[in-house]
Amino acid sequence: MALRMLTAASKIAVASVTGGAAYVLTANVAHNSGDNLHVTSYPWSHNGIFAAYDAASIRRGHQVYSQVCAACHGLKRIAYRNLVGVCYTEEEAKALALDKEYEDGPDDTGAMFDRPGKLSDYIKSPYKNENEARYANNGGYPPDLSLITKARHGGADYLFALLTGYRDPPAGVTIAEGQHYNPYFPGTKIQMPNPLYDGGVEYEDGTPATASQMAKDVSVFLAWAGEPEQDERKKAGVKAIFALSIAAVAAGYWKRHLWSIFKSRKLTFH
């Protein structure tokens, strides 16, 4: 009986290990399947434990998003108030919001009306719904970019590689009409044309607007959009570590010295 139980347990263990290995192998093959290239890891300034986002790069990236990406992609999880103190002043963010119109209401007559945007409004999508977006893009659906760096393996590295990776298709690769070759996109065929060209925007701070500079800035901006609380979280973590260090020193003193008289005393009985 004991031998049968041991054999059954062994089979379960082997099946678990084999199944886990198969899952990892399948996931790895699925991730690396196709002809797309693996993205390079870049030394982003905000990746370190004590590093913070580059505010100037975020501002330039928002400019690239507004003038290039916003024609097709929304940013529905970011409100104009989120930009205040990060890359714009309150007055500048209000001015950005005022340039947009939002449907509101109903009014006293029950009708909806359009009003200028305000800080509490979220950046709106260029399309009303998915069907309209697909119709305007030959069946393709431009994703919302709020969490794109979280939704794509590689995050900002992937975005930068994708935006700078448009190439002519190699020999033997057929690209259908309306598609473009990009070795970093899964399947290598993407409907979005190359959106960035040298001089495509004019930066307010005078930074040369090369395609790679614009790709870098919009990647930083979208990395911030996916995790705007990162800097505050890091500062809170530093404060917590500092407080825990003081508590550890106090606890060490309490244990080592305050109770030493009880730990070292000798009891004798007569």
C-alpha positions in Angstrom: 0.0 0.0 0.0 2.8 2.4 0.9 4.6 1.5 -2.3 1.5 2.3 -4.4 1.1 5.7 -2.6 4.7 6.5 -3.2 4.4 5.5 -6.9 1.3 7.7 -7.3 3.0 10.6 -5.6 6.0 10.2 -7.9 3.8 10.2 -11.0 2.1 13.4 -9.8 5.4 15.1 -9.1 6.8 14.1 -12.5 3.6 15.2 -14.2 3.7 18.6 -12.4 7.4 19.2 -13.3 6.8 18.1 -16.9 3.7 20.1 -17.3 5.4 23.2 -15.8 8.3 22.8 -18.2 6.0 22.3 -21.1 4.1 25.5 -20.2 7.4 27.5 -19.9 8.6 26.1 -23.2 5.3 26.8 -24.9 5.2 30.3 -23.6 8.8 30.9 -24.7 8.1 29.6 -28.1 4.9 31.6 -28.4 6.8 34.7 -27.3 9.7 34.2 -29.8 7.7 32.8 -32.6 7.6 34.5 -36.0 10.3 36.6 -37.7 10.1 39.6 -35.5 13.3 40.8 -33.8 14.0 40.9 -30.1 14.1 44.5 -28.9 17.3 46.0 -27.4 17.2 47.1 -23.8 18.0 50.8 -23.5 19.3 52.7 -20.4 16.2 54.8 -19.7 16.8 57.5 -17.1 13.7 56.5 -15.1 14.6 52.8 -14.7 16.9 53.0 -11.7 15.7 52.6 -8.1 16.5 56.2 -7.3 15.8 57.5 -10.8 13.0 59.8 -11.8 11.2 60.6 -15.1 12.8 63.3 -17.3 10.2 66.1 -17.2 11.5 67.8 -20.3 11.3 64.5 -22.2 7.8 64.0 -21.0 6.8 67.4 -22.2 8.4 66.9 -25.6 6.8 63.4 -25.8 3.3 64.9 -25.1 3.9 67.3 -27.9 4.7 64.4 -30.2 1.7 62.5 -29.0 -0.6 65.6 -29.5 0.7 66.4 -33.0 1.3 62.9 -34.4 -0.2 60.0 -32.4 -3.5 61.6 -31.2 -4.8 61.5 -34.8 -5.4 57.8 -34.3 -4.7 56.8 -30.7 -6.5 57.8 -27.5 -5.2 58.3 -24.0 -8.3 57.9 -22.0 -6.8 57.2 -18.6 -4.9 60.4 -18.4 -6.6 63.7 -17.5 -5.3 67.1 -18.1 -4.8 67.6 -14.3 -2.3 64.7 -14.4 0.0 66.8 -16.5 0.1 69.6 -13.9 3.4 69.7 -12.0 4.9 67.0 -14.2 5.5 68.7 -17.5 3.1 71.7 -17.5 2.0 74.5 -15.2 -1.7 74.6 -14.2 -2.3 77.5 -16.6 -0.7 75.6 -19.5 -2.7 72.5 -18.8 -5.9 74.6 -18.6 -5.1 76.1 -22.0 -4.6 72.6 -23.5 -7.9 71.5 -22.1 -9.7 74.6 -23.4 -8.7 73.7 -27.0 -10.9 70.6 -26.9 -14.7 70.3 -26.7 -16.5 67.8 -24.6 -20.2 66.8 -24.6 -21.9 67.6 -21.3 -25.4 67.9 -20.0 -28.2 67.6 -20.0 -29.2 71.2 -19.6 -32.5 72.6 -18.3 -34.2 71.5 -21.5 -32.8 68.0 -21.4 -30.5 68.5 -24.3 -26.8 67.7 -24.4 -24.3 70.4 -25.2 -20.7 70.9 -26.0 -18.4 72.8 -23.6 -14.7 73.7 -23.5 -12.5 71.2 -21.7 -11.3 71.6 -18.2 -8.6 70.0 -16.0 -10.8 67.2 -14.8 -11.5 66.0 -18.3 -9.7 62.9 -19.7 -7.9 63.1 -23.0 -10.5 61.9 -25.5 -10.1 59.4 -28.2 -10.2 60.6 -31.8 -13.0 58.0 -32.5 -16.4 57.6 -30.8 -16.2 53.8 -30.8 -14.3 50.8 -32.1 -16.3 50.4 -35.3 -15.6 54.0 -36.3 -11.9 53.5 -35.6 -11.8 50.3 -37.7 -13.7 51.9 -40.6 -11.2 54.8 -40.6 -8.2 52.5 -40.6 -9.1 49.8 -43.1 -10.1 47.4 -40.5 -7.2 48.0 -38.1 -7.9 49.1 -34.5 -5.5 51.7 -33.1 -5.1 50.8 -29.4 -5.5 53.3 -26.6 -2.0 54.2 -25.5 -2.7 54.8 -21.8 -1.2 51.4 -20.7 0.6 50.5 -23.9 4.0 50.2 -22.1 2.4 47.7 -19.7 0.6 45.8 -22.4 3.6 45.2 -24.6 6.6 43.0 -23.7 9.6 45.3 -23.5 7.6 48.4 -22.6 9.4 51.6 -23.6 12.1 49.5 -25.3 9.5 48.0 -27.6 7.9 51.3 -28.5 11.2 52.9 -29.4 12.2 49.9 -31.5 8.9 49.8 -33.2 8.8 53.5 -34.0 12.4 53.5 -35.4 12.2 50.0 -37.0 10.4 50.6 -40.3 12.4 49.1 -43.1 11.9 48.0 -46.7 10.8 44.3 -46.8 13.6 41.9 -47.5 13.6 39.7 -50.5 10.9 37.0 -50.5 8.6 38.9 -48.1 5.4 40.1 -49.6 3.6 43.1 -48.1 -0.1 43.6 -48.9 -1.4 47.0 -49.9 -1.9 49.2 -46.8 0.6 47.2 -44.8 4.2 48.1 -43.8 7.2 46.1 -42.9 8.6 46.4 -39.3 10.8 43.6 -38.0 9.9 44.5 -34.4 6.1 44.1 -34.8 4.7 40.6 -34.2 4.4 39.1 -37.7 6.5 41.9 -39.1 3.5 43.4 -41.0 1.8 46.4 -39.5 -0.9 48.6 -40.8 0.3 51.8 -39.1 2.6 53.7 -41.5 5.9 55.2 -40.2 4.6 58.2 -38.2 7.9 59.9 -37.4 10.2 61.8 -39.8 13.0 64.2 -39.1 11.5 67.6 -38.4 8.0 66.2 -38.0 7.4 68.5 -35.1 9.0 71.7 -33.8 10.0 71.4 -30.2 9.3 74.3 -28.0 12.7 74.1 -26.3 14.7 74.0 -29.5 15.7 70.3 -29.3 16.4 68.9 -32.8 13.3 66.9 -33.7 15.0 63.9 -35.3 12.9 60.7 -35.7 14.9 58.9 -33.0 14.6 61.9 -30.6 10.8 62.0 -31.1 10.6 58.2 -30.7 12.6 58.4 -27.5 10.5 61.3 -26.1 7.1 59.8 -26.9 8.3 56.5 -25.4 9.2 58.3 -22.1 5.8 60.1 -22.2 3.9 56.8 -22.6 6.0 55.1 -20.0 5.0 57.9 -17.6 1.3 57.6 -18.7 1.4 53.9 -17.8 2.7 54.6 -14.4 2.4 58.3 -13.4 2.8 57.5 -9.7 6.2 55.9 -10.1 8.3 58.9 -8.8 6.0 59.3 -5.8 6.1 55.6 -5.1 9.9 55.6 -5.2 10.1 58.5 -2.8 7.7 56.8 -0.5 9.8 53.7 -0.7 13.0 55.6 0.3 11.2 57.2 3.3 9.9 53.7 4.3 13.4 52.2 4.1 14.8 55.1 6.1 12.1 54.7 8.8 12.6 50.9 9.0 16.4 51.4 9.3 15.9 53.6 12.3 13.4 51.1 13.8 15.9 48.2 13.2 18.7 50.1 15.0 16.3 50.9 17.9 15.2 47.2 18.0 18.8 46.1 18.0 19.7 48.3 20.9 16.6 47.2 22.8 17.4 43.5 22.3 21.2 43.7 22.7 21.6 46.1 25.7 18.3 46.7 27.5 17.7 43.1 28.1 21.3 42.1 28.5 21.1 42.1 32.3 18.4 39.4 32.2 20.2 37.3 29.6 23.5 37.4 31.5 22.3 37.0 35.0 23.1 33.8 37.0 20.6 32.2 39.3 21.8 30.0 42.2 19.8 28.0 44.6 20.8 27.0 48.1 
